[in-house]
Amino acid sequence: MSGHSEGESAARPTERPLSAALLGMGFTALMYQVVITRELIVSFVGNELIVGIILLTWMLIVAAGSAIGGRLAAGRASIGTLAWLQMLLAPLLAAGLALARLAGQQGDFPGEIASPLAAVVMTAAALAPPCLLLGAQFAVGCSILGRRNEQGASRVYVLEASGAVAAGVLFHFLVADHLNVVAAVLGLGALNAALACWLSAAAARRRLAVAAGVLCAICLGPALWPPASHAIDGRLLCLRWQRDLVAWTNTRYGMWSVSRQADQLTFSHDGLPIFTTGPQPQAEVVHLALAAHPRPSSVLMIGGGPPAIREALGHPIDRLDYVELDARGMEFIRRYLGTDLAEPLHGPRVNLRFTDGRALVKRTDVRYDVIVTNLPDPTTAVANRYYTAEFFAEAARALRPGGLLMTGLSSPRTTLTGERRLTVGGVWRALSASFPELAVLPVQEHLYLLASRRSLPDPAGIAARMAQRGVSPTFLTPFAIEAELNPLAVDMAAEAVREASGAPVNTDFRPVAYHLQMRLWVRQFAPRAGLDWLDPVAQGIAGRGALALIVAAAVAALLLGRVAGYGRGVVAGEIAVIGLLEMGVQLGVIFAFQTVAGYLYHQIGLLMTLNMLGLALGAWLARRLPDRHSGLLFVGVCALFTALCVAIPALMRAAAAAPSLATAILGGAALLASLFTGAAFPLGVSLSGGSESRAGAALYAADLVGGAAGAALVSILLVPLTGLDASARTLAAIGAAAFVASLPLLRSLNRISDRT
C-alpha cells in the first residue's frame, strides 16, 4: 500500500524525471549493448557466432530480469525502487566492462581463440548484472505507470525505444568515430546516477538523492577528463592481454592496438594480430601471384598490410591500389611503422583506397593485371564475401585479358578432411565458375589458389621469374619454393582439392564456408561433437520437416483455442514468435546489406536506429487505437509479417540490382518489421487483460525470448546452412503458422478479460 500511495501523491512532481528515467533506460541499453558487444568480440577474436551468443545471452537475461521484476514489483514498486535500480546500474556497467576485458585472458598468447564454452560463460558473467537490472527497470516502470493510466506498459515500451533511437543517432554521428570505451561506460553510469538523483529528489528521498549525486560525480570526473579515462582504459586492457601494450585506439570499424615484444611491434585489429615489423612469411606470398604474371603493371591488393605492399613493390609495378576500409586505423598504425614499412605507403606507385574492397572491385573502371586477396579465412560473414562465386565473377570483370587472381585458405598442405575439405571445395567450385585455369600452391600451411582465363606457369617458372626480377624474399627463397612446391606436393594438393569439389558452392546468399569455419571452431575444442545432423539441414531435408512441424503446431494451437479458449499464455507465445520474426528479419537485412553494399558500418548503424524508431512508432500508433479492435489488429500484424518475410528475397534482389538504393530498400524492410513488432506489444497487453504491469513485464520478457531464439536460429543456423532465400522462406512459414494460430483472437477478447 505504501508504494501505491507514493505513486499517487508523487504523480505530478515525478512525471518528468520518471519519463526521463525510462528514456535513459533505453538509451543506456542500446549504447551499452554496442560498447560491450565490441569489447567481447575483441576478447574472443569473434565472428557472427560470438555476436549470436552475445545477443542470445543479452535478451535472455533481460527477459529474466523483466519476468522476475514483474512478479516482485506488481502493485508494490515505487519511484524509490526505480531510483535504486538506476543508481545500482552505474557500478554494474563498469563491472561488466572489466569482466568483458577479463574474458580475453583465455590463452597463452595474443589472438589465441577461446573455447565456445568459455565464450558462453564469460559472456553471461559480463552481461548478467546490468542486464538483470535493465529488465527489472522495465517491469518497475510498467508497475508505476500502470497505476497512473490504462496504458502504462505501452508507454514504457515507447519511452524505452525512443531512448534507444537517441542512443543510435548519437553513436552514429558522434561516438563511433571518437569512442573512448571507459569514458562511454562511465558516462552512462553518471547519466543513470543523475537520473536516480532527480527521481529521488522529486519523490522527497533526500538521502538517496545525495548518494546518487555523489556517485554521479565519481563517474563523471574521469569520464570528462581524458587522461584519467585513458589511464583506466590501459589498466583494463592489461586484464585482456598480458603483454607490453604501446598504444591503442577505437574507430567505428573496431579496435587497433600496437604491442611490443623485444624489438618487434605487433599490430592487431579487434584482438587479431595482423602483421609485425619483423619479416613476414605470409606477406611474401604476394610474390607467387606477381611472378606468375609476365608484366604486372597494374595491381590491386585487398589485405596484407604494409609488409605486403613493401614486398609487392619489388616487381615492375606501375600502379598498386591497396584497399583499406578504416582510414583512421591506417593513420593510427602509420605512427608506429618503421621507415622500411612507412616509406612505401607514400611512394608514387601506391594508391591507398579507403573503401570496402568488394565495393571497389564491383564499381572500378580500372582494369588490373593481378588481384591479390590476402585476408583471414572466411570465419565471419563479412570475410566470406571475398570467397564467393559472385565476388570471383566481379574480380574476373575487373581483370585485363590474361590477368590473374590469387586467394588462399589455411589448410594442411595435402590432406583435407571434414570442414576444411568442404570449405576448400566450396571455394574451388565458386572460383572455377569464372576462371577456367586454376592452380593450387601449398605454401606455409596454406592452400593458395591462382586463377586465370589463360594458362598459368608452374612453380619452377614462378621461381625463375622472381630471380629474373631480382626479388629475394627472406622466407620464400628459391630453395623454399623448390622444397614446398615440388611436383609431388603440388599434384597431391591439386588432387585433394579436386576430390573436395563436390562440396556446396560458396555464394553470397548461401555462405556455407563461413558456417563450416564455425563448425571447425567447435570441433577444435570438442572433437567428438555431434554436428553431422547439420548436414541434412543444409540439404533442406530437415528444413522441410521443420516447416511441417510448424504448420502442425499452428493447427494444434487453433484446435485447442477453439476448445479451451485462448489465455494470456497464448498471447505471450504469439508475442514471442513476433519477436523471433523481427530479429530474424533484422539480421537477414544486415546480412543482405553487407553482401550487397559492402561492410559500411555507419550505414548498418543507421539500420539499427531505424529498427528502434519502428518499435517506438509502432507502439505509439497502436496505443491510440481502441481496445475493441485489438484482436483484429493483432491478427493483421501476423499476416503482414508473413507477407514481409515472403517479400524479403525480392527486396534483396532489388537491392543487389541497385546498390545505391540498398539502404532505402533494406532499411525500409527493417523499419516495417520493427513497426509491426512495436504495434504488437500494446495490442498484446490489451488482449492479455488483468494487471497492466504484470502483463507488460511478461510480454516484454516473451518478446526478448523470441528475439533470442531468432538471433540463434538465423545467424548461427539458417543463413549459413540454407542461405538468405531459404531463411526468409522459413521465417515466412513461421509467420504463417503464427497467423493461423492467432485467428481465434478475433473473437476471444472478452473471454480473456473475463478469466483474468
N, C-alpha and C positions, 0 to 999 in steps of 0.2 A: 504493500500500500504506500510506503514512503516514496518509492520510485514513481508511482502514479501521481501523487500529489505534487512532487517536484516537477514532473513533466508538465503538469497543467499550469502551476504557478509561474514557472520559468519559461513558458512558451514564447512570450513576446521578446524578452531581453536576450534569449538564446537562439532566436531564429537565424540571425545572420552567422554567428560563429558556428552553429550546427551545420548550416549549408556549406560553409567554408571547410569544415572538418570533413564532410563527406566528399566534397570536391578534392580535398587534399588526399583522401584515401585512394581515389582513382589515380590521381597524379603520381602519388608515391608508388602504387602498384606497378604502373607501366614503366616509369623511369627506373625503378629498382630492378624490374624484370630484365630490361635491356642491359643494364650495367652488369648484373650478376650472371646473365647468360654469357656475355662476352668473357667474363672472368673464368667461368667454368669451362668454356671452350678452350681458352688458353691453357688452363690447368691440365686438361685431358687431351690436348692436341686434337681437338674434336672435329667431328663431322655432323651430318644431319642426325645420326643416331644419338649422339650426345644431346643435340638440340631436342630431339624427341623425348629423351629421358628427362631433360630439364622441364619441358612443357608438361609432360605427364606428371612429374612429381609436383610441380608448382600447382597445377589445377587440383590434383587430388588432396594436397594439404590444405589449400584454401577452402576447398569444398568441405573437408573435415572441420576446419575452423568455423565455417558458416553453420554447418549442421549442429555442432556442439554448442556454439553460441546461441543458435536459435532456441535450443531446448533450455539453456540456462538463463537466457535473457528475457524469455517471453513474459511480458507483463511486469518485469522487475527492473529492467535496465534503466539507468538514469543518465543524465548528462555527465555526472561524475564518472560513471563506468566508461563512457566513451573517452573522456579526457585521460583516464588512467591508461586505457589501451593505447592511445596515441602517444602518451609520454613514454610508455614502456617500449614502443616500437623504435624509438630513436637509438638506444643502445643495441637492440637486437639487429638492426640493419648493419651496424658496424661489425657486430659479431659474425653475421652471415658473410660479410666480405672477408674477414680474417679466416673463416673456415673454408671459403672458396679458394683462397690463396694456399692454405694448408693442404688442400686436396691435391695440389700439384706435386707434392713431395711423395711420389709413389715409386720412384726408381732410383737407380744409382747414377744416372747421367741425364743431361738435358734432352728433352724430346722423347724419353722413354714412355711408351704407351701404357696406361693403366689398364687393369682388367675391367671387364664390364661390371663385375660385382662391386669393385672398388668405386667405379664411377657412380653406380646407383646409390651406394651407402653414403659416400661423401656429398653427393648432390642433395640427398634427403637431409643430411645433417646441416648443411649450409642453409637450406631453404625452410626447414620446418619451423623455427621460432618466429621469424617475421611473417611467414605465410599463414600460420595459425592465427596470429593477431589480426592480419588483414581480413581473413574470413570472419572472425568474430566481430570485427568492426562493422561489417555489412549487416550481420544479424542484430547487433545492438542498434544500429541506425534504423533498421526496419521496426524494431520494438518501440523506439522513441517516436518516430514519425507515425507509426501505426496507431498510436493513441491520440494523435493530433488530427488526422484526417483519414479518409477512407482508402487512399491510395498511397500510403506511406512507403510500402516496399517498392512500388514502381518509381516513386520519386527518388529513393535512394539509388536505384539502378540507373536512372537518368543522370543524377549528380556524379556518380562514380564514373560512368562512361564519359561525361563531359570533362572531368578532371583528367582522364586518360588522353582525351583529344588534346588538351592543353599541353600535356607532357610530350605527346608525339610531335606537335608543332615545335615546341621549344627544343627538343632533341634534334630535330631535323635541321632547323635554321641556326642553332647556336651551339648546343652542347656537343654534337657529333664531331665537329672539327676542332674543338678545344677541350676535349674530355680529360679532366683530372679525376680519376676514379674516387680517390679518397675525398676530395672536395665535394664531389657529387653526392656521395653517401652521407657525409657529414652535413651537407646542405639539406638533404632530405630529412635527416634527424632533427636539424634545427627547425625546419618547417613544421614537422609534427609536434615538436615540443612547444613551438609558438602557438599553434592551433590549440593544443591542450591548455596552455596558459590562458588564451582568450576564452575558451569554453568554461574553464574553472572560474575565471573572474566573473563571467556573465551569470554563472549559477551560484555566485557567492561562496565558492570553495576556495578561500583565501590561501590556506596552506598549500593546497595542491597547485594553485596558480603560481605561488612563489617557487615551489620545487620545479615546476615546468619551466619557468623563466630562467632559473639557474642552469638547468640542463640545456636550454636553448643557447645561452651564452657560451657554455662549454663547447657545444658543437660548432657554433658559428665562428668562434675565434680562428681555429685552424682552417676552416672552410674558406674564409675570406683572406687568409694570409698564405700566399702560395709557397713560401719557403717551408712553412710548417707542414702543409699538406703533402708537399713533395718529399719531405723527410720521412713522414709516416708511411707514404707510399713505398719508399725504398725499403723500409724495415719490413713491411708486409710482404714485399716481393721476395725477401730473403726466406720467408716461410715456404715459398714455392720452389726456388732454385738455390741450391747450396753451391753458389759459385760467385766469383767476383764480378758483380754487375757494374758496368761502366756507365751506361745511360739507357734510358727507355722513354718511349712516348706513345701516346694513343692517338690514332686518327680514326676517321669514320670507317675505315676498312679493317681495323684491327690494331694490335699492339706490336710495336717494333722494339727490340732490345739488342744491346751490344754487351757481350760479356768477355772477360779476359781469362785466358789460361796460358801461363808463362808469357811468351811474346806474341801469342796469336789471339786475334779477336774473332769471335763468332757472332754472326748477325742472324737473328731469329725473328720470325713473324708468327704471332699467336702461339709462341712456345716451341715452334718447329724450327730447328736450325736450317738456314737457307744456304749460307756459304761462310767461309772463313778467309782471313787474309793470307793464309798459307797456301801451298799448292793444292789444287782442286782436281782430283781424278775425274769427277763427274763433269766438270766444266770442259775437260779436254775432249769429250766425246763429240763436240761440235766439229772437230777435225774430220771425223768419219763422213759427215754429211757434206762438208765443204770440199773435201778432197775427192768425193765421189762425183762432183760436177767439174767439167773441164774448165769452165770460166765463170765462177760465181760472182758476178759483178753486183748483183742486187740481192740482198739477203734480208729476211725477216726472222727475228728471234723472239719467241714468247717464253719467258722464264730463263733461268740460269744465273741471273745476276751479273754484276761487274766482272767476275772472273771469266765467265763465258764470253763476254764482249772482248776482253783482252785477248783471249785465245783466238777468237774468230778473226781479229784484225791482222793476224799473221798471214792470211790469204789475200789474193789480189781482189779485194772488195772495193767497189766504188761507192756503194751506199749500204749501210747497215741500219735497218729500222729495228729498234728494241722497244718492246711493248712492256709498260709497267702501269698497272691500274692506279697505284697510290702515289701521286706526285709529292705529297708531304712526307710520305715514308721514304721516298728516294732522296729528298732533300735532307732528311734526318741522317740516313746512313752515309751520305757523302762526307759528312763532317768527320767521320772516323775511318775513312778509307785511306790506305797508304797511297803514295804517289803513283805506284805502278798500276793501281786499280782506278784511281780517280782521274788521271790524265786522259785515258781513252774515252771517258764519258764526254769530254769537251772537244774531242777531235772532230775535224771537218767531215769525216766519213760517217759519223754516228748521229742518228736522229732518235732522240728519246720521244716515244709516243705514249702520252699518259691517257690511256683509254682502256677499254675492255678489248682483249686480244681477239676474241671471237667477233665482236662488232667490227673491228678494223678489217679483219680478213673478209668479212661479208661485204663491206662497203668500199674498200680501197679501189682506186683507179690504177695504182701501181701494180706492175707485174714483176714477180720475183723469180730469181733462178733457184733459190733454195729457201725453204721454210723449215725452221727447227723449233719444235716444242720441247723444251727442257723443263718439264713440270712434274710435280708429285704424281703418284699413282691415283687413279680415279676413286679415291676414298671418300670424296664428297660429291654431291650432285653438281656443284659448281665446277670442280675439276673434271668431272665426267664429260662435260660439254666439249672438251678437246680430244675426246676419244670416240666420237660418234660418227656414224655414216654421213650425217648432214654436215658436220664440220669438215670432214675429209673432202666432201664434194665442193664445199666453199673454197677450201685450200687449193684444190685442183684448178678451179677457175681463176685463182689469183696467181697461178704459176705461168711462166712463159713456156712455150713448147720446149720439151726436153728438161724442164725443171723437175726438182725432186723435193720430197717431204721426208723428214725424219721425226719419228716419235719413239718412245720407249716405255717399257714396263719392267719393274723389278721382278725377278724370277730366277730360279735355278737355271743354270745355263742350258742343260739338255733334258731335264726331267720336269715334266709338267703333270701335276695331279690335282684333283679336287677343284677348289675355287680358282686357283691360279690358272689351271688349264682352261676353264670356261671363260675366264676374263680375257686371256690372250686370244683364245679362239674367237670370241665375240668382236674384239677389236680388229683382228686379222680379217674377218669377214666384212666388217664395216669399211676397212681400208681398201680391200680388193674390189669393192663396188665402184671405186673411182679411179684406181690405179691398176693397170694390168701387170706391171712389172714390180715384184716385191722381193726384197732380200732381208734375211734375218741375220743380225750380227750379235752374238752372245759376248758381252763385254762387262766386266766388273759386276757380276751378279745381276745384270740387266739383259733383257732382250730388246735390242734396238731394231726398229723396222724402217727400212728405206723403201720408199715408194716413188715410182715414176711411170710415165707413159712410154718411156724409151728404155732400152737395155741399161743395166747398171754394171759398174765394174766389180770385179771380185776383190777380196781383201788385199791381195798382192798388188793389184792396180792402185788401190787407195793408198797403200803404204808408199808405193813408188811416186805417186803424185805429191804426197806430203814431203818426201825427200827432195823432189824437184823444186818445190816452193821454199825450201829452207825452213820448214816448220819442224821444230824439235821439242815436243812436249816432254814434261818431266816423267809422266807415267806411261803415256800411250806411245812408247818408243817403237821403232821397227821390230825389235825383238819381242816386245809385248804383243804387238799385232800378230806376229807370226805364231806366237805361243797360244794366244787366246782365239785367234781367228784362223786356225789351221783348217784345212778342208774337211777333216773328220768332224770337228766340233761344229762347224757351220752346217754341214749336212745333217747332223743329228738334231741340231736346234730347228732347222727348217722342217724336218720330218715330224718333230714333236708338235710344232705349230700347225702343220697341215692335219695331223691327227686330231687336233682340238678344234678344227674348223667346222665341226657340227654344232658348236655352241650357238645360242641365240645371238643375232646381230645386235650390237650395242647402238642404240639410237637415242635421239633427243627425248622422244616421248616414251621410250622404254629403256631407262638407264640400267641395264642389267649388270654392267661392270661395277657400278657403284654399290649395288646390293651385294654382289659377290665379295667385294672387299670388306663389307661389314661382316659377312659370314666368316671370312678368313680371320678377322679380328677376334670373333667369338671362339673360333676353333684354336687359336693360339693359346688361349688360357683354359679352354675346355675341349681337349682333343676328341673326347667321346660324346660331345654334344650332339643330340639327335636333331639335325637340321634337314634331313632328307625329305621330310614331309613338306618342305617349302617348294620342292621341285614340281609336284602336281599343281600347286597354286600358280606357279609361273606358267604352266601349260594350260591353265584355265579349267582344269578338271574340278579342283576343289572350289574354284570361284563359282562355277555353275551350281555346285552343291550348296554353297553358302547362300546364293540367291534363292534357291528352293526353300532353304530353311527360313529365310527372311519372310518370304511370302506365306509359308505355313504359320509362322509366328503371328503375322498380321491377321490371318483368318481366325486363328485361335483366340486372339485378343478380341476380335469382332464378335465371335460367338459368345465368349464369356461376358462381354459387355452387354449383350442382349439379354443374357440370362440373369446375371447378378447385378447389373448396373455398374456404371463407372464411378470410381472414387478418386481420392487425391493421389493415390499411388500411380494410377494410370496416367494422370496429367503429368506427374513428375517424370514418368517414363517417356512421355511424348516430348517434354522439355529436354530430357537427356539426349534423345535422338536428334532433336533440332540442334542442340549443342554440338553433337558429333558431325552433323552435316555442315554446320557453319565452319568448324575448324577444318573439316576436310576440304571445303571449297577454298578457304583462305590459303591453306598450304598448297593446294593444287594451283591456285593462281600464282603464288610466289614461285613454285617450280616452273610453271609455264613462262613467267616473266623472265626468270633467269635464262631460260633456254632461248627465248625469242629476242630479248633486248639486251642480254648480257648482264653481268653481275654489277649493276649500277645501284649501289647500296642506298643512295639517298632516295631513289625512286621507290625501292622496296619499303623504305621508311614511310613514304607517303601512302603506300598501300595499307600499311598498318594503321596509320592515322585515319584513313578512310573507313577502316573496319570499326574503329571506336566511334567515329562520327555516325556511322549507320546504326550502331547499337543505341546511342543516345537519341537519335532522331526517331527510330522505330518505336522505342519505349515512350517517348514524348507524345507521338501521334496516337498510339494505342491507348494511352491514359485518358484521352479526350473522347473516347468512344463509349457509348452506353453499355452497361453490363449485359443487357439482354441480347446483344449481338456477339458476345464473347465466343460462344461455341462455333458460330458460323465463320467468324474471322479466324479462329484458331485452325479450323479445317482448311480454310483458304490459304493460310500460311504454309501448311504442309503441302498443299497442291502446288503452290508457287515455288517452293523449294525444290520439289521434284522436277518441275519444268526447267528451273535454272540448272540443275545438275545435268539434265538431258542436253541443254544448250551449250554446256561448257566446251566440249570438243570443237563445235563450230566456232565458238568465240576464240579458242586458241588458234585455230587455223586462220581466222581473220586477223589476229594479232601478228601471226607469223608472216602473212602476206603483206602487212603494212606495219613494220616495226615502229615507225614514228607515232602510230596510234595505239601502241601496245598499252601504254599507261592508261589511256582513256577506256579502252575496251576491257582490259582485265581489271582495272580499278573499278569500273562500273559493275563488273560481276562481284567483286569483293564488297562493294557498297550495298548491293542488293542482298547478298547473303547476310550481312550484319544487320541490315534494315529488317529483314524477316525475323531474325533472332531477337532483336530488340523489341519488336512488336509482340512476339510470342510470350515474353516474360510477364507483362502486366495482364495479358489475356489469360495466361495460366494461373496467375494469382487469383483473378476473378473467378475462374472455373473451380478452383480448389475450395473456396468458401472457408468458413471457420476463421481462426486467428490470422489477421493480416501479417503480423510479424513472423509467426512460425511458418506460414505458407511461403512468404518471401524468402526466408532463410533456407527452407528446404528446397525450393525450386532453384535458387541460386546455386546450391550445392549440386543439384541434379544437372544443371546446365554445365557446371565445371567438370563433373564426372564424365558427361557425354563428350565434352571438348577434349578431355584427356584421352578417352578412347579413340576419338577421331585423329588426334595427333599421332598416337601409336599406330593406328590402322593405316593411315595414309602415308606418313613419312617413312615408316620402317618396313611396311609390308606391301601395300597395294602399288604405290608408284614404282618402287624399284623392281618389283616382281612382274607386274602386269602392265605398267605404263600408265600415262595420264588418261588416255582414252578409256581404257578398261576400268580405271579407278573411278572416273566420272560415271560410267555405267553402273558400277556397284553402288555408288552414292545415290544415284537415281533410283535404283531398286530399293535401297533402304528408305529413301524418301517416300516411294510409292507405298511401301508396307506401312509406314507411319501414317500416311494419308488414309489408307483403308481402315487402320485401327482407330483413327480419330473420328470416323463418321458418326458413331453414336453420340459424340459430344454435341452434335447439332440439337439434340433434344434431352440432354442429361443435366443441364444446368440446375434445374430445380431439385432433382434427386440428390445431387452432390451437396447443395446447400442444406437440404433437409437433414441429411445424415450427419453433417458436421455441426 
